[in-house]
Amino acid sequence: MNTLPTCVASYSFHGLLGEGACDVFRYLDLLRFRYHVRYADIWTGFLPTLEDGFLSKVKTWLDRNELTLANLCVDGPHVWVDDPDGREAHRKQMLDMLRAAEKLGAKTVRIDFGGKDGHTMPEEAFEYIVKTYREYAGICGSCGMKIGPENHWGWDRVPEYLAKVKEAVDSPYYGHLYHLRNFYDEPEKGEELCISYAMHTHIHADSMPYAKDVIRRLKNAGYAGVYSVEHHSGQLEPERVDWQLATVRGLIAELDKEGYEETARPSFFDGVYGKRG
């Protein structure tokens, strides 16, 4: 049995969602009865409404399946929008998301910086992002949650900005959702930084060749969150998630056997997939 907790992000089934073949309730059943995990990672695309009645039903489904919501992954509202009215609208939407996260018992919430061009954060945007995250972190702290960005688009993918905002927010309730090695530049610097204050992870299929040592480093850095598989192909999702989750569990099993003290050895999977002919 793995010593580290795993889960599957609901975005892994975005193709089925688009076809009308999966909703949040089927997703939660898949977690319990197909993938046998104890944590959920809900992308807000699976929450068509934030009405109390619907959220209560989702919370009942979580509890019935003995699942804890490790992360609420927020798409839609993000912190910075160039237009002031747009910024205020996103802020109000995000406050609604935080109330939903509290109702669902989320441990972490992901909300992005914004920024269409990853290398042009103006001072006005920086100051607003810091002020807004301080507000959100205060709310999350009172609810037992953490909040932070994910390095998957915009300014979130620039290690310089991640470090600058983290230092300025300076809150124990501010963290980072680490999407393995996804930076515009300085990937080693970005990885070291994100591992140091990770609150949640997304382990994508392309990361399998190097995920083992990242998992080891997260464990040694004191990361206490969940190792969440996120699949992106939009095709054959249940079967491909079977493979991806099993691989992550296999990597953790190897680390459990080898120990976490030294650089991870090449995995069994490296040898299998590296063969030709």
C-alpha positions in Angstrom: 0.0 0.0 0.0 1.4 3.4 -1.0 2.3 5.8 1.8 1.4 8.9 -0.2 -2.2 9.8 -1.0 -3.3 10.0 -4.6 -6.4 11.2 -6.4 -7.7 12.0 -9.9 -8.6 15.5 -11.0 -12.0 15.9 -12.5 -10.5 17.7 -15.5 -9.3 14.3 -16.5 -12.8 13.6 -17.7 -13.5 16.9 -19.5 -14.1 15.1 -22.8 -16.8 13.0 -21.2 -18.2 16.1 -19.6 -18.4 17.8 -23.0 -20.2 14.8 -24.4 -22.8 14.8 -21.6 -21.5 11.4 -20.4 -20.1 12.5 -17.1 -21.1 14.9 -14.3 -19.7 15.6 -10.9 -21.7 12.8 -9.3 -20.4 10.1 -11.7 -16.9 11.5 -11.2 -17.2 11.0 -7.5 -18.5 7.5 -8.0 -15.5 6.8 -10.3 -13.1 7.9 -7.6 -14.6 5.5 -5.0 -15.5 2.5 -7.1 -13.1 2.4 -10.0 -10.0 4.2 -8.8 -10.2 3.5 -5.1 -8.9 6.9 -3.9 -10.0 8.9 -0.9 -9.6 12.4 -2.2 -11.4 14.5 -4.9 -10.0 17.3 -7.0 -12.9 19.2 -8.6 -12.5 21.5 -11.6 -15.2 24.1 -11.6 -16.3 23.0 -15.1 -18.0 20.2 -13.2 -20.0 22.7 -11.1 -22.7 24.1 -13.4 -24.2 26.1 -10.5 -23.1 27.3 -7.0 -26.7 27.2 -5.6 -26.9 25.9 -2.1 -29.1 23.0 -3.0 -26.7 21.7 -5.6 -23.6 22.2 -3.4 -25.4 20.3 -0.6 -26.0 17.4 -2.9 -22.3 17.4 -4.0 -21.2 17.5 -0.4 -23.6 14.6 0.4 -22.0 12.6 -2.5 -18.5 13.4 -1.2 -19.5 12.1 2.3 -21.3 9.1 1.0 -18.2 8.0 -1.0 -16.0 8.9 2.0 -14.1 11.4 0.0 -12.3 14.6 1.0 -12.1 17.5 -1.4 -8.3 18.1 -1.7 -8.7 21.0 -4.2 -11.3 23.2 -5.8 -9.7 24.1 -9.2 -11.2 27.4 -10.2 -11.4 28.4 -13.9 -13.3 31.4 -15.0 -12.6 34.1 -12.5 -9.0 35.0 -12.0 -7.3 37.8 -10.1 -6.2 40.3 -12.7 -8.3 41.6 -15.6 -7.3 44.8 -17.4 -10.7 46.4 -17.2 -11.5 47.6 -13.7 -15.2 46.5 -14.0 -14.0 43.1 -15.1 -11.7 42.8 -12.1 -14.5 43.6 -9.7 -16.8 41.1 -11.4 -14.1 38.4 -11.2 -13.5 39.3 -7.5 -17.2 38.8 -6.7 -17.3 35.5 -8.6 -14.2 34.4 -6.7 -15.9 35.2 -3.3 -18.8 33.0 -4.4 -16.2 30.2 -5.2 -14.7 30.5 -1.8 -18.1 30.1 -0.2 -18.6 27.0 -2.3 -15.2 25.7 -1.3 -16.1 26.1 2.3 -19.4 24.3 1.9 -17.7 21.4 0.1 -14.9 21.2 2.7 -12.1 21.9 0.3 -8.5 21.9 1.7 -7.1 24.1 -1.1 -8.4 26.4 -3.8 -6.6 27.3 -7.0 -7.1 30.8 -8.5 -4.9 32.1 -11.2 -3.0 35.4 -11.4 -4.2 36.2 -14.9 -2.0 38.0 -17.5 -2.3 37.1 -21.2 1.4 37.7 -21.9 3.5 35.8 -19.3 6.3 38.4 -19.1 4.6 41.8 -18.8 3.2 42.1 -15.2 2.9 45.8 -14.6 3.3 47.2 -11.0 -0.4 48.1 -10.8 -1.3 44.4 -11.5 1.3 43.2 -9.0 -0.1 45.4 -6.2 -3.7 44.4 -7.0 -2.8 40.7 -7.1 -1.0 40.9 -3.7 -3.9 42.8 -2.1 -6.5 40.4 -3.4 -4.6 37.2 -2.4 -4.2 38.7 1.1 -8.0 39.1 1.2 -8.6 35.6 -0.1 -6.0 34.1 2.2 -7.7 35.7 5.2 -11.0 34.1 4.2 -9.4 30.7 3.6 -7.5 30.8 6.8 -10.7 31.1 8.8 -12.1 28.1 6.9 -9.0 25.8 7.2 -8.1 26.2 3.5 -5.1 27.4 1.5 -5.3 29.4 -1.8 -2.8 30.0 -4.6 -2.1 29.9 -8.3 -1.1 27.0 -10.6 1.7 27.4 -13.1 -0.3 26.5 -16.1 -1.0 29.8 -18.0 -0.2 33.5 -17.9 1.9 35.1 -15.2 1.6 31.9 -13.1 4.3 30.3 -15.3 7.0 32.9 -14.5 9.1 31.9 -11.5 10.1 35.5 -10.9 6.5 36.5 -10.5 5.6 33.5 -8.4 8.4 34.3 -5.9 7.6 38.0 -5.8 3.9 37.5 -5.1 4.6 34.8 -2.5 7.0 37.0 -0.6 4.6 39.9 -0.7 1.5 38.0 0.3 3.4 36.4 3.2 0.5 34.3 4.5 0.5 30.7 5.9 -2.7 30.3 3.9 -1.1 31.1 0.6 0.4 28.2 -1.4 0.9 26.8 -4.9 -0.7 24.2 -7.0 2.4 22.7 -8.7 1.7 21.6 -12.3 5.0 19.6 -12.9 7.6 21.5 -14.8 5.5 24.0 -16.7 7.3 27.3 -16.9 8.1 29.8 -19.6 11.7 30.0 -18.4 14.0 29.0 -15.5 12.4 25.6 -15.0 14.9 24.5 -12.3 14.3 27.7 -10.3 10.6 27.4 -10.8 10.5 23.8 -9.7 12.6 24.4 -6.6 10.3 27.3 -5.6 7.0 25.5 -6.2 8.1 22.4 -4.3 9.0 24.6 -1.3 5.4 25.8 -0.8 3.3 23.4 -2.7 -0.3 23.0 -1.4 -1.5 20.6 -4.1 -0.1 18.9 -7.3 -1.2 18.0 -10.8 0.8 15.2 -12.3 0.2 15.1 -16.0 0.9 12.2 -18.4 3.9 13.9 -20.0 5.6 14.1 -16.6 5.9 10.3 -16.1 9.5 10.2 -17.2 10.6 12.6 -14.4 7.7 12.5 -11.9 9.4 10.0 -9.6 12.1 12.3 -8.4 9.7 15.3 -8.2 7.5 13.2 -5.9 10.6 12.3 -3.8 11.6 16.0 -3.5 8.1 17.0 -2.6 8.0 14.4 0.2 11.4 15.6 1.5 10.3 19.2 1.5 7.4 18.4 3.9 4.6 18.5 1.3 1.6 17.0 3.0 -0.9 17.3 0.2 -2.3 14.9 -2.4 -0.6 13.6 -5.6 -3.3 14.3 -8.1 -3.3 12.7 -11.6 -4.6 15.1 -14.3 -5.2 13.7 -17.7 -5.5 16.0 -20.8 -6.1 13.9 -23.9 -9.9 14.1 -23.9 -10.0 10.6 -25.4 -10.5 7.2 -23.8 -10.4 9.0 -20.5 -11.4 6.2 -18.0 -8.9 3.8 -19.5 -6.0 6.3 -19.8 -6.6 7.5 -16.3 -6.3 3.8 -15.2 -2.8 3.7 -16.7 -1.7 7.2 -15.5 -2.9 6.6 -11.9 -1.4 3.1 -11.8 2.0 4.5 -13.0 2.0 7.2 -10.3 1.2 4.6 -7.7 4.0 2.4 -9.1 6.5 5.3 -8.8 5.4 5.9 -5.2 5.7 2.1 -4.4 9.3 2.2 -5.8 10.2 5.2 -3.6 8.6 3.5 -0.6 10.9 0.5 -1.2 14.1 2.4 -2.1 13.7 5.3 0.4 13.4 9.0 -0.1 16.8 10.0 0.9 18.8 10.0 -2.3 18.0 10.9 -6.0 15.4 8.5 -7.3 16.7 5.5 -9.3 15.4 4.9 -12.9 12.0 3.5 -12.6 10.7 0.2 -13.9 8.5 2.1 -16.4 11.6 3.9 -17.8 13.0 0.5 -18.8 9.7 -0.7 -20.4 8.9 2.4 -22.4 12.5 3.0 -23.3 12.7 -0.2 -25.2 12.5 -0.2 -29.0 11.8 -3.0 -31.5 
